[in-house]
Amino acid sequence: MKNYALTFSVLVVSVVAMFAVNLFFGSIHLDASEVMSALLGHNGNSVTSFVVIESRLPQAITAMLCGAGLAVSGLMLQTIFHNP
């Protein structure tokens, strides 16, 4: 019997890690403290806040939603065509 809880927890940790990587890395170099302060609402620098809140965060959320949508559509197609 496979350990599905371990597999699921590894996948959840991977998704959270990739979400964080998407927020922290980009074409504009930002320190982790700058990204965290922008996420927490401490507006020390308006450019940093704009890059994180208006660009990187929507991009990360959209990537997660698109991945979830593709997973659900694949599941539905396998269910319709009775593909195990």
HELIX and SHEET records of a PDB file:
HELIX    1   1 TYR A    4  PHE A   24  1                                  21    
HELIX    2   2 ALA A   32  LEU A   40  1                                   9    
HELIX    3   3 SER A   46  SER A   49  1                                   4    
HELIX    4   4 PHE A   50  ARG A   56  3                                   7    
HELIX    5   5 LEU A   57  ILE A   80  1                                  24    
END                                                                             
